[in-house]
Amino acid sequence: MHIIDTGWRSLKGRFQPYLHFQNSNGNREEMPIQLGKNIHWRITGPRRCTGYYQDTGWQPCPNDSVLRRNQIRCRGCSRLDEYSPCIRCRGDTCLANEERQKQCMETPYGVYLALFGNDIIKVGVSSMSRILLRWIEQGADYGAIIAEVEGGQEARKTERIVAKRTDISDAVHRTRKQSSMSMRLNAAAAEEIILEVIEEMDFAKLHQRPEIIDLSCYYGFKTLPSEPLTWLESNASMENSMLDGRICGVKGSNILVERKSALFIADLRRLLGYDLAQLKFPPETIMQSGLEHFL
């Protein structure tokens, strides 16, 4: 299975994490990630392009290109991907096609604050229809809509104003999210932080008393008994590594796996572009390359 994406899906008021992969016939399929399930995943390379998205859906890479270290798609597929300009948008000039521009201008967006751990504040933008899903995709502990804006460009401009505060980020690296996994504010402290930001901004578009959503019920756990260990350091090779153990939680793109009473954390986005083989049984021996390849 060639892994092309990871994400969450809303199912009748519940949320389910998935891996998306390209099967042997070249079609896109989904594999749900189920809490409590034992997994024995072998990751193999080389890392290959994950394809691109258009309104018609996902399309495979026409050249099955091998990727460089930090890529998830080749240059050709990046140019073809319809959503790439929207991801890079800062609110100044719209680079999307005419149909996407029209859709964006007519869509209501929410500018939000998301809290991670006990000291990370992120500002972001999402369409109002999927804002809860967006918070869950990111693995936020709390979320609050601080402004509702018509059109994506206006929403991005508002986001940039809020992001000028030195303690607010518009992007949070996976290592910061992982290091904050075992830390979590209580609801009162989260509300105090969000209201403080709004009061200090003194910006007419912001909601002065937003509803603050506790997202802990979606991840399979509220607090962790210990700080999880990292599966594979950033500079370690992914090829021929094993992800092995019982799934005990998924928070955003981070999966928590328990093996022999030890808790490990892995970012599923690091798997994008690799091939995954599901073994029926755990590996019987530990390779000489080190314990860091196993959970």
DRENDO-1510 file (C-alpha; in Angstrom, 1 decimal, always signed):
<recs>
REC; n; res; u; v; w
REC; 1; MET; +0.0; +0.0; +0.0 .
REC; 2; HIS; +1.4; +3.3; -1.1 .
REC; 3; ILE; +0.5; +5.9; +1.6 .
REC; 4; ILE; -0.8; +9.2; +0.1 .
REC; 5; ASP; -2.5; +11.0; +2.9 .
REC; 6; THR; -3.7; +10.9; +6.5 .
REC; 7; GLY; -6.7; +12.6; +8.0 .
REC; 8; TRP; -10.0; +12.5; +9.9 .
REC; 9; ARG; -13.6; +12.0; +8.7 .
REC; 10; SER; -16.9; +12.9; +10.3 .
REC; 11; LEU; -19.2; +10.0; +10.7 .
REC; 12; LYS; -22.6; +10.7; +12.2 .
REC; 13; GLY; -21.3; +13.1; +14.9 .
REC; 14; ARG; -18.2; +11.0; +15.5 .
REC; 15; PHE; -14.7; +11.4; +14.1 .
REC; 16; GLN; -12.5; +8.6; +12.7 .
REC; 17; PRO; -8.8; +8.9; +11.8 .
REC; 18; TYR; -7.7; +7.3; +8.5 .
REC; 19; LEU; -4.7; +6.5; +6.4 .
REC; 20; HIS; -5.3; +7.0; +2.6 .
REC; 21; PHE; -3.4; +4.8; +0.2 .
REC; 22; GLN; -3.0; +3.9; -3.4 .
REC; 23; ASN; -3.7; +0.3; -4.0 .
REC; 24; SER; -2.1; -2.1; -6.6 .
REC; 25; ASN; -4.8; -1.0; -9.2 .
REC; 26; GLY; -3.8; +2.7; -8.8 .
REC; 27; ASN; -7.0; +3.6; -7.0 .
REC; 28; ARG; -7.4; +5.5; -3.7 .
REC; 29; GLU; -8.6; +3.7; -0.7 .
REC; 30; GLU; -9.0; +4.4; +3.0 .
REC; 31; MET; -7.9; +2.4; +6.0 .
REC; 32; PRO; -9.5; +3.4; +9.4 .
REC; 33; ILE; -7.2; +3.6; +12.4 .
REC; 34; GLN; -9.0; +1.8; +15.2 .
REC; 35; LEU; -8.3; +2.4; +18.9 .
REC; 36; GLY; -7.3; -0.8; +20.7 .
REC; 37; LYS; -6.1; -2.5; +17.6 .
REC; 38; ASN; -2.7; -4.2; +17.4 .
REC; 39; ILE; -0.7; -3.1; +14.4 .
REC; 40; HIS; +2.5; -4.5; +12.9 .
REC; 41; TRP; +3.4; -2.1; +10.1 .
REC; 42; ARG; +6.5; -2.4; +8.0 .
REC; 43; ILE; +7.5; +0.8; +6.2 .
REC; 44; THR; +9.5; +0.5; +3.0 .
REC; 45; GLY; +10.8; +2.8; +0.3 .
REC; 46; PRO; +11.8; +4.5; -1.8 .
REC; 47; ARG; +9.5; +7.5; -1.0 .
REC; 48; ARG; +7.4; +8.3; -4.0 .
REC; 49; CYS; +5.0; +11.1; -5.0 .
REC; 50; THR; +1.6; +11.2; -3.3 .
REC; 51; GLY; -0.2; +12.6; -6.4 .
REC; 52; TYR; -2.4; +15.7; -6.5 .
REC; 53; TYR; -6.0; +16.9; -5.8 .
REC; 54; GLN; -8.5; +18.5; -8.1 .
REC; 55; ASP; -12.3; +19.0; -7.9 .
REC; 56; THR; -12.7; +15.6; -9.4 .
REC; 57; GLY; -10.8; +14.1; -6.5 .
REC; 58; TRP; -7.3; +12.6; -6.0 .
REC; 59; GLN; -5.1; +11.8; -9.0 .
REC; 60; PRO; -2.0; +9.6; -9.0 .
REC; 61; CYS; +1.4; +10.9; -10.0 .
REC; 62; PRO; +1.7; +10.2; -13.7 .
REC; 63; ASN; +5.4; +9.5; -13.4 .
REC; 64; ASP; +5.4; +7.7; -10.0 .
REC; 65; SER; +8.3; +10.1; -9.1 .
REC; 66; VAL; +10.8; +9.3; -6.3 .
REC; 67; LEU; +10.9; +12.2; -3.8 .
REC; 68; ARG; +13.6; +14.1; -2.1 .
REC; 69; ARG; +13.8; +14.0; +1.6 .
REC; 70; ASN; +11.2; +16.6; +2.7 .
REC; 71; GLN; +8.8; +16.4; -0.3 .
REC; 72; ILE; +5.4; +14.8; -0.3 .
REC; 73; ARG; +4.7; +15.4; -4.0 .
REC; 74; CYS; +6.9; +16.1; -7.1 .
REC; 75; ARG; +7.1; +19.5; -8.8 .
REC; 76; GLY; +4.8; +18.4; -11.6 .
REC; 77; CYS; +2.0; +17.3; -9.2 .
REC; 78; SER; +2.5; +20.4; -7.0 .
REC; 79; ARG; +1.7; +22.6; -10.0 .
REC; 80; LEU; -1.3; +20.5; -10.8 .
REC; 81; ASP; -2.7; +20.4; -7.3 .
REC; 82; GLU; -5.7; +22.7; -7.2 .
REC; 83; TYR; -5.5; +23.4; -3.4 .
REC; 84; SER; -1.8; +24.4; -3.3 .
REC; 85; PRO; -2.4; +28.1; -3.9 .
REC; 86; CYS; -5.0; +28.2; -1.1 .
REC; 87; ILE; -2.6; +26.6; +1.4 .
REC; 88; ARG; +0.0; +29.3; +0.6 .
REC; 89; CYS; -2.5; +32.1; +0.6 .
REC; 90; ARG; -1.7; +35.1; +2.8 .
REC; 91; GLY; -4.7; +37.2; +1.8 .
REC; 92; ASP; -2.9; +39.5; -0.7 .
REC; 93; THR; -3.2; +38.0; -4.2 .
REC; 94; CYS; -5.4; +35.0; -5.0 .
REC; 95; LEU; -3.6; +32.5; -7.3 .
REC; 96; ALA; -6.4; +30.0; -7.5 .
REC; 97; ASN; -8.3; +29.3; -10.7 .
REC; 98; GLU; -11.5; +31.2; -11.5 .
REC; 99; GLU; -13.8; +28.6; -10.2 .
REC; 100; ARG; -12.0; +28.3; -6.9 .
REC; 101; GLN; -11.8; +32.0; -6.5 .
REC; 102; LYS; -15.6; +32.3; -6.9 .
REC; 103; GLN; -16.2; +29.5; -4.4 .
REC; 104; CYS; -13.8; +31.1; -1.9 .
REC; 105; MET; -15.4; +34.5; -2.1 .
REC; 106; GLU; -18.8; +33.1; -1.4 .
REC; 107; THR; -17.8; +30.9; +1.5 .
REC; 108; PRO; -18.1; +31.9; +5.2 .
REC; 109; TYR; -14.8; +31.4; +7.1 .
REC; 110; GLY; -13.9; +31.3; +10.7 .
REC; 111; VAL; -10.7; +32.7; +12.1 .
REC; 112; TYR; -9.9; +30.6; +15.2 .
REC; 113; LEU; -7.5; +30.2; +18.1 .
REC; 114; ALA; -6.3; +26.6; +18.9 .
REC; 115; LEU; -4.5; +25.7; +22.1 .
REC; 116; PHE; -1.9; +22.9; +22.4 .
REC; 117; GLY; -0.4; +21.7; +25.7 .
REC; 118; ASN; +0.0; +24.5; +28.2 .
REC; 119; ASP; +1.7; +27.3; +26.2 .
REC; 120; ILE; +1.1; +27.0; +22.4 .
REC; 121; ILE; -1.4; +29.3; +20.8 .
REC; 122; LYS; -2.1; +29.0; +17.1 .
REC; 123; VAL; -4.3; +31.2; +14.9 .
REC; 124; GLY; -5.8; +29.7; +11.8 .
REC; 125; VAL; -8.5; +29.8; +9.1 .
REC; 126; SER; -11.1; +27.3; +8.0 .
REC; 127; SER; -14.5; +27.3; +6.3 .
REC; 128; MET; -17.2; +27.4; +8.9 .
REC; 129; SER; -18.6; +24.0; +7.7 .
REC; 130; ARG; -15.5; +22.1; +8.7 .
REC; 131; ILE; -13.9; +24.1; +11.5 .
REC; 132; LEU; -14.4; +21.4; +14.2 .
REC; 133; LEU; -12.9; +18.8; +11.9 .
REC; 134; ARG; -9.9; +21.2; +11.2 .
REC; 135; TRP; -9.2; +21.4; +15.0 .
REC; 136; ILE; -9.3; +17.7; +15.3 .
REC; 137; GLU; -7.0; +17.2; +12.3 .
REC; 138; GLN; -4.5; +19.4; +14.0 .
REC; 139; GLY; -4.8; +17.7; +17.4 .
REC; 140; ALA; -5.7; +20.9; +19.3 .
REC; 141; ASP; -6.8; +20.6; +23.0 .
REC; 142; TYR; -9.2; +23.6; +22.7 .
REC; 143; GLY; -10.6; +25.7; +19.9 .
REC; 144; ALA; -12.5; +28.9; +19.6 .
REC; 145; ILE; -13.9; +30.9; +16.7 .
REC; 146; ILE; -12.8; +34.5; +17.3 .
REC; 147; ALA; -14.1; +36.0; +14.0 .
REC; 148; GLU; -16.5; +35.1; +11.2 .
REC; 149; VAL; -15.5; +36.5; +7.8 .
REC; 150; GLU; -17.0; +36.2; +4.3 .
REC; 151; GLY; -14.3; +35.1; +1.8 .
REC; 152; GLY; -11.0; +33.4; +2.2 .
REC; 153; GLN; -8.8; +36.4; +1.4 .
REC; 154; GLU; -10.5; +38.6; +4.1 .
REC; 155; ALA; -10.1; +35.7; +6.6 .
REC; 156; ARG; -6.4; +35.4; +5.8 .
REC; 157; LYS; -5.9; +39.1; +6.4 .
REC; 158; THR; -7.6; +38.9; +9.8 .
REC; 159; GLU; -5.4; +35.8; +10.6 .
REC; 160; ARG; -2.3; +37.8; +9.8 .
REC; 161; ILE; -3.3; +40.6; +12.1 .
REC; 162; VAL; -3.8; +38.2; +15.0 .
REC; 163; ALA; -0.6; +36.4; +14.2 .
REC; 164; LYS; +1.4; +39.6; +14.8 .
REC; 165; ARG; +1.3; +38.9; +18.5 .
REC; 166; THR; +4.6; +37.4; +19.4 .
REC; 167; ASP; +3.1; +34.6; +21.4 .
REC; 168; ILE; +0.8; +33.4; +18.6 .
REC; 169; SER; +1.9; +31.1; +15.7 .
REC; 170; ASP; +0.2; +30.5; +12.4 .
REC; 171; ALA; +1.9; +27.1; +12.2 .
REC; 172; VAL; +3.0; +24.6; +14.9 .
REC; 173; HIS; +5.8; +22.1; +14.0 .
REC; 174; ARG; +5.1; +18.4; +14.8 .
REC; 175; THR; +7.9; +18.3; +17.3 .
REC; 176; ARG; +6.3; +21.0; +19.4 .
REC; 177; LYS; +3.0; +19.2; +19.3 .
REC; 178; GLN; +4.6; +15.9; +20.4 .
REC; 179; SER; +6.5; +17.5; +23.2 .
REC; 180; SER; +3.3; +19.0; +24.6 .
REC; 181; MET; +1.3; +15.8; +24.3 .
REC; 182; SER; +1.3; +15.0; +28.0 .
REC; 183; MET; +0.5; +18.6; +29.1 .
REC; 184; ARG; -3.0; +20.0; +29.0 .
REC; 185; LEU; -4.6; +23.1; +30.4 .
REC; 186; ASN; -7.9; +22.9; +32.3 .
REC; 187; ALA; -11.0; +24.6; +30.7 .
REC; 188; ALA; -10.8; +27.7; +32.9 .
REC; 189; ALA; -7.1; +28.4; +32.1 .
REC; 190; ALA; -7.8; +27.9; +28.4 .
REC; 191; GLU; -10.7; +30.4; +28.5 .
REC; 192; GLU; -8.5; +32.9; +30.3 .
REC; 193; ILE; -5.8; +32.7; +27.6 .
REC; 194; ILE; -8.3; +33.1; +24.7 .
REC; 195; LEU; -10.2; +36.0; +26.3 .
REC; 196; GLU; -6.9; +37.7; +27.1 .
REC; 197; VAL; -5.8; +37.6; +23.4 .
REC; 198; ILE; -9.1; +39.0; +22.3 .
REC; 199; GLU; -9.1; +41.8; +24.8 .
REC; 200; GLU; -5.6; +42.8; +24.0 .
REC; 201; MET; -6.2; +42.8; +20.2 .
REC; 202; ASP; -9.0; +45.4; +20.5 .
REC; 203; PHE; -10.1; +44.4; +16.9 .
REC; 204; ALA; -13.7; +45.0; +15.8 .
REC; 205; LYS; -14.0; +41.8; +13.9 .
REC; 206; LEU; -13.2; +39.5; +16.8 .
REC; 207; HIS; -15.9; +37.9; +18.9 .
REC; 208; GLN; -15.6; +39.2; +22.4 .
REC; 209; ARG; -17.0; +36.1; +24.1 .
REC; 210; PRO; -16.4; +33.1; +21.9 .
REC; 211; GLU; -17.5; +29.6; +22.7 .
REC; 212; ILE; -14.5; +27.5; +23.7 .
REC; 213; ILE; -14.6; +23.9; +22.6 .
REC; 214; ASP; -12.9; +21.1; +24.6 .
REC; 215; LEU; -11.6; +18.6; +22.0 .
REC; 216; SER; -10.2; +15.9; +24.3 .
REC; 217; CYS; -13.1; +13.6; +23.8 .
REC; 218; TYR; -12.1; +12.8; +20.2 .
REC; 219; TYR; -8.6; +11.4; +20.7 .
REC; 220; GLY; -9.1; +8.4; +22.9 .
REC; 221; PHE; -7.5; +9.8; +26.0 .
REC; 222; LYS; -7.5; +13.0; +28.1 .
REC; 223; THR; -4.3; +12.7; +30.0 .
REC; 224; LEU; -1.3; +10.4; +29.5 .
REC; 225; PRO; +0.3; +8.4; +32.4 .
REC; 226; SER; +3.8; +9.3; +31.2 .
REC; 227; GLU; +5.7; +11.3; +28.5 .
REC; 228; PRO; +5.6; +9.2; +25.3 .
REC; 229; LEU; +8.9; +8.2; +23.7 .
REC; 230; THR; +9.5; +9.3; +20.1 .
REC; 231; TRP; +9.3; +6.7; +17.4 .
REC; 232; LEU; +12.2; +7.4; +15.0 .
REC; 233; GLU; +14.1; +10.6; +15.5 .
REC; 234; SER; +13.9; +13.2; +12.7 .
REC; 235; ASN; +17.2; +12.3; +11.1 .
REC; 236; ALA; +16.5; +8.5; +11.2 .
REC; 237; SER; +15.7; +6.6; +8.0 .
REC; 238; MET; +12.1; +5.5; +7.6 .
REC; 239; GLU; +12.9; +2.7; +5.2 .
REC; 240; ASN; +12.5; -0.9; +6.6 .
REC; 241; SER; +11.3; +0.5; +10.0 .
REC; 242; MET; +8.6; -1.1; +12.1 .
REC; 243; LEU; +5.6; +0.5; +13.8 .
REC; 244; ASP; +4.4; -2.2; +16.1 .
REC; 245; GLY; +2.0; -2.3; +19.2 .
REC; 246; ARG; -1.5; -1.5; +20.4 .
REC; 247; ILE; -3.1; +1.8; +19.3 .
REC; 248; CYS; -4.2; +3.7; +22.4 .
REC; 249; GLY; -4.9; +7.1; +20.9 .
REC; 250; VAL; -4.7; +9.4; +17.9 .
REC; 251; LYS; -4.3; +13.1; +18.3 .
REC; 252; GLY; -4.3; +15.0; +15.0 .
REC; 253; SER; -1.7; +13.2; +12.9 .
REC; 254; ASN; +0.1; +11.7; +15.9 .
REC; 255; ILE; -0.6; +8.1; +16.8 .
REC; 256; LEU; +0.1; +6.7; +20.3 .
REC; 257; VAL; +1.1; +3.1; +20.4 .
REC; 258; GLU; +1.8; +1.0; +23.5 .
REC; 259; ARG; +4.3; -1.9; +23.4 .
REC; 260; LYS; +5.5; -3.8; +26.4 .
REC; 261; SER; +4.1; -1.1; +28.8 .
REC; 262; ALA; +6.1; +1.6; +27.0 .
REC; 263; LEU; +4.2; +4.4; +25.2 .
REC; 264; PHE; +5.5; +5.7; +21.8 .
REC; 265; ILE; +4.4; +8.5; +19.6 .
REC; 266; ALA; +4.7; +8.7; +15.8 .
REC; 267; ASP; +3.6; +11.3; +13.3 .
REC; 268; LEU; +1.6; +9.6; +10.6 .
REC; 269; ARG; +2.5; +12.4; +8.1 .
REC; 270; ARG; +6.1; +11.1; +8.2 .
REC; 271; LEU; +4.8; +8.0; +6.5 .
REC; 272; LEU; +3.4; +9.8; +3.4 .
REC; 273; GLY; +5.0; +8.5; +0.2 .
REC; 274; TYR; +6.2; +5.3; +1.7 .
REC; 275; ASP; +4.8; +1.8; +1.2 .
REC; 276; LEU; +3.1; +0.0; +4.2 .
REC; 277; ALA; +2.9; -3.7; +4.6 .
REC; 278; GLN; +0.6; -5.0; +7.4 .
REC; 279; LEU; +2.1; -8.1; +9.0 .
REC; 280; LYS; -0.1; -10.6; +10.7 .
REC; 281; PHE; +2.3; -11.2; +13.6 .
REC; 282; PRO; +4.8; -9.0; +15.4 .
REC; 283; PRO; +8.5; -9.3; +14.3 .
REC; 284; GLU; +10.2; -12.1; +16.3 .
REC; 285; THR; +13.6; -10.5; +16.4 .
REC; 286; ILE; +15.0; -7.1; +16.9 .
REC; 287; MET; +17.4; -5.9; +14.1 .
REC; 288; GLN; +20.9; -4.6; +15.0 .
REC; 289; SER; +20.0; -1.2; +13.7 .
REC; 290; GLY; +18.5; -0.4; +17.1 .
REC; 291; LEU; +15.5; -0.2; +19.3 .
REC; 292; GLU; +14.4; +3.1; +17.8 .
REC; 293; HIS; +13.0; +1.2; +14.8 .
REC; 294; PHE; +10.5; -0.7; +16.9 .
REC; 295; LEU; +7.6; +0.0; +19.2 .
</recs>
